[in-house]
Amino acid sequence: MTGGPVGVGFVGAGVISGTYLENLTSFPDVRVLRVADLDTERAAARAAEYGVPRSGTVAELLDDPDVELVVNLTTPASHVDVGLAALEAGKHVWAEKPLALDRQTGRKLLDRAREKGLRVASAPDTVLGAGLQTARRAIDEGRIGQPNTALALFQVPGPESWHPAPEFLFQAGGGPLLDMGPYYLTTLVHLLGPIRRVTGAGGRARDTRVIGSGPRAGTEFPVTVPTTVTALVEFTSGGSAQVVLSFDSALRRTGFVELTGTLGTAVLPDPNRFDGPTALHLFGQEEPEELAPKGHAASRGTGTLELARAIRAGVPERASGELAYHVLDAMLAIDESLTRGQPVEVASVVAVPPALPVAWDPREKTL
């Protein structure tokens, strides 16, 4: 199609699909047409819950000519395979994070999209929320001067305490680095630019974990990835950041990002949320200045909509696959540095997308 709302199909009807469906079914510029899952009963239940007209298998979704854009909410190990299948069916892709588990397949996905004249974009889209966009605009306006350094902290006991099926979060593609790292590193790239070099340290606190909730509570499962990662991140701009990501801390510190410039320090909203204030601590001022979030109030699915509008307008999307690949490249470099015990250069580069206009409204009909 070349005009009108973009037809959307979902692959994956798990926990996160509810938030996506709630939002995307309320945006007039997209039409959610199908939900597909390996468990077709689960897909049917999700479709009925949100008024989606059709459900079934992935093959049925890919054969549907009205589905132009596939929202890929499968587990990380399936992201590339499902994405490639969607591209071969002539459909654009929105992928949950991380984009891939390795550089080779991530690059293959993006290169195939380019060959076919299609788009691949990727979570996280929290950076497009009103909270972080308000912070971004203030920093772009020079409110803290030239940004130079940042501190980012995410420390929790681990998702096995609340997730009913947390095993994938402790295997390849998971851990705090690939599960939570995309939120923090994507935010830092938006504010400090591309990453050029990283130095990582950390390890695994325990070799097994126990599911703490749901029907499988008490089940023990293996851990194969580092569960605490600390990184020094250096940017091509000359700035740097210290990042701590942990599933091992009894003391919770989440959503903590500080960015310091020549005129002061900005305390940013939680990178895993779409809202929240920004506090500016400026030299010479005794009290911080709080900036309430200005902009839309939507959450997950915002990036999918922004992609859909960009497709229709023929302009670059903000949550691009290239941005997601650069963040993946940096995360894999951190993991390699942790193993090698030395800094690792990040080969990829990416252009930082522009901030969203404050008046950008996901619930406005524009197509």
N, C-alpha and C positions, 0 to 999 in steps of 0.2 A: 504493500500500500504506500501511497505517497502523501496522504492527508488523513485528517481525523484522528481520533484516539488510537493509541498503539495497543494491539492485541497482545496480551501477556499470558504465559503459562508457567505454572510452578512445577518444578521437579524437586520433590522432598516435602513431606507433610509432617515433619517433626516439630519439636518444641518451638523453634524460632519462627516457623511459618505463620503462626497465629498473629504475631505483631505485624509481619509483612502484609498478610491478607487484610487485616483490619485497616491498615493505612491505604494500600493500593486499591482496595475496593471503594474507597471514599474519594479518590482522585479522579476528576472527570477526564483528564487527558490520557488515561489508560483504561483498558477493559480487561479484567481478569476473566479468562475464558476457560481455563482448565487447571486442575490439580492432578499431578501424577505422583505415584510412589510405588516402590516394590510391593508394599502392602496396599493393595487397591482398596481394601475396606477402610483403612486409615485415610486414604486420599478422598474417598467418598464422604467420609464424616467431616473432613475439613471443608470440602466444597459445600456441603449442606450448611455447615455452620456459618459460612460467610456469603452464601447466596451465589456461589460460582456455578455456572450452568452445567459444566461437564467435568468428569474425573475418569481416571483409569490408569493405563500403563504409560510408561515413558514413550514407547513406540507410537502409541496413539496420539500423544501430544505432539511428537515431532512430525507426524503425518498431517497435522491440522494446519491447513494453509492460512487460517485466520490468526494463528499464533505467530507473531513477529519477533517477540522478545521472550527468552527463557530465563526465569529466575531460578538459579541453581543453588538449592539449599541442602545439598547432599553433604555427607561427611567429607573432610578434607581430602582423603585418599581418592575420592571419586570426582573431585572438582574438574580435573582436566579431561577425563574420559567423557563425562557428561557434557562439558563445554564443547569438546570437539564434535561430539555427535550432533549437538545443536547447530554448530556452524555448518556441518555437512548437510544438514537439513535446510540451510539457508536462513537461519535465525540468529539474531543478535543475542548476546549473553550478558546477564548480570550474575556475577559469582559471589558467593559468600567468601569470607577470608579464611585461610590464606588463598591466594590465587592458585598456587600449586605447592607441591612439596619439594620441588627442586627446580633449578634454573632451566634445565634442558626442556622439561615438559611445559613449564610456564612460557618459555620463549616459543615453543612449538604452537601453543594455543594462540598467542598474539600474532605470530607470523601467519598462521592459517586464516585468522580473521582478516588480516590485511589482504591476503591473496584473494579472498572471496568478497572483499568490499563490505565487510560486516564489522560490528563493534563488539568489543569485550570490555566491560567495566566491572568494578569490584568493590565490595565492602573493604573497609568500613566507610559508611556514609555519615557517621556521627559528626565528622569534621564539617559537614554541610549544615549542621543544626544551628539554631539561632545563637546558642551559647558560644560555641567556638568561632562562629562567623563574626559575632560581635567583638570577640577578642582579636580576631584577625584584622578586622577593619581598624580597631584602635591602634594596633601595632603598625599596620601599613601607614597610618596617619602620623606615625612618629611619636606616639604618646609616651613611650619609654625610651625614645632615642633609638640608636642602632642596637638591635638585639645581638648579644654575644654568647651568652651561656644559658643553659637550662638544666633543670633537675626534674626527673620524672620517677614516681614511685608507685608500684602496684604490689601490695603484699597481703596475702590472704592465707588461711589454712589449706585451702584447696577445694575444688568444685565437687569432689566426691561426697562432701557433706550434704549437698542439696540436689545434685543431678542424679536422676534415677538410672542413667546408663552412661557413666562418666569415663569408661575405659578409653575411648578415642581421644580424650583430652590428655592422656598420659602416654600416648604412643606417637609415632612419627606423624608430624603435622599438628601436634598439640604441644603440651607443656605451656608454661607461661610465656615463653618466647613467641611461638607461632600462634598461640591462642589470643593472648592479650597484647603482644608486641605491636600488631598492626594498628591498634587504636593510638598508642603512644607515639610510635615512629611516624605514622602518617601525619599526626598533628605537628610533630616537630619539623617534618619536611615542609609542610605548609608555611611554617613560621621562619625557619632558618635555611630552607633550600635543600638541594640534594646532599646526600651523605657521600663522603669520599673515603673514609677509613674508620674501622671499628676495632676495639680491643675488648674481648669478652672474658669473663671468669664465672665460675659457679659449679653446680653439680646437682646430684640427686640425693635428697635426704633419706629416702626409704625406697627399697626395691619393690615393695607391694603397698597397695592401698585397699581400703575397705569401703564399699558402698554404704552410705549412711542414711539413705531414704528410699522410699518406693518399694515395689514388690520384691526387689532383689537385695534389700538391705541386709548387710552382714556378709555379702559375697566379697571375697578377696580377689584382687586382680593385679597383674604385674605392671611395673612402671619402667619404661625403656628410654625416657628422655630426661634431661636436666629439669629439676623442679625449682631451682633458683638460678637466675641469670643476672649478672651485673655487667654493664657495658659502658665504656667510654666511646661516645659517638662524635666523630669530627665531620664537619660540613665543608663543602667547597667554598662557602662564604667566609670561612675562617672561624666560625663559631663552633662550640662544642656542647655536649650534653652528657650528664651522668644519668643512666637509666637502671633501675632495679625492678625486676619482675620475679615474683616468688609465689609459689603454692605451698610454702613451708612455714609461714609466719603465723603464730598465734595472735599477734597484734596486727589488726587490720589497718592498712593505709592504702586507700584506693582513690583513683581520680586525682592524684596529686601531680600537678605540673606547674613549675615556676619558670618564667622566662625573664632574664635580666638583661637590660640594655644600659646605655650610657646615661639615661635620665631616671631610671628606676626599674622596678620589678613588677611584672604582671603575674598574678596568681590566676591560672586559667580554670575554666569549668572541667569537669570530669570528661576525659576523652571517650569514655564509653557511654556518654549521655548526649542528648541533643539540646539540653537546656542548661541553665545554671549561670550565675553571675561571674563577672571578671573583676578582680580587685587590683587596682593600680596603686602601688606603693612608690611614690615619687620622692626623689631627694628634695629636701627643704619643706616637705609637707608632713605634719605630725600625724594626720589621719589618712588612711587609704581612701581612694575614690572607688566606689562600687559602680560598675556598669551593669545594669539589668540587661538581659538578652533582648535584642531587637530583631524581629523577623518571624518566620513561620513557626508553628507549634507542632509540626509533624515529627515522626521518628523514623524507624526503620522502613525502608521503601522510598525514602526521599531521594536517594541516589539513583534508584531505578527510574523514578519519574524524571529526574534531571537528565538521565541518559535518553529516555524516550523523547523528551522535548528536543534534545540535541540532535537526535537522529532525524526528526522531522525538519529541524532548522538547518541541517547540514553543517553544524558547528561542533567543535570538540566538546566532549563531556568532561566534567570536572573530576569525577572519581574514576579516572581512566585505568585501563589495564596496564598501561606503561607505568603509572604511578604505583599501582599495586605490585608490579614486577620489581620496581626499584626498592620498595620496602621489603619484599621477599628476598631480594639480593642482599640487602643489608642484614636481615635476620639470619640468613644462611651464613654470611660472613662472620657474624657474632658467634654462631655455633662453631664454625671452623676455628676461630680464634681461641675459643674456650678449649678446644681439643689440642690445638698446636701450641698454645701458650705464647702467642705473638700476635701483633696487629695484622689485620687483613684489609687490603684495599677493596673498595666497592667499585666494580667496573662500570655498572650502568649509571646513566644520568637521566634526569627527567626535568621537564619544565614545570614549575609550580603553577597550578591553575589559578585564575583570578578569583577573588572573593565573590560570593553571591550578592546581588543587589539586595538591599534591605527589604525592598518591596516584593521580592520573589515569593509567590504564593502557590503552594502545591494544590490548593483547592480551587484555584481559578481555572476556568475552562479557556485554554488558549489554542487548542487544536481542533 
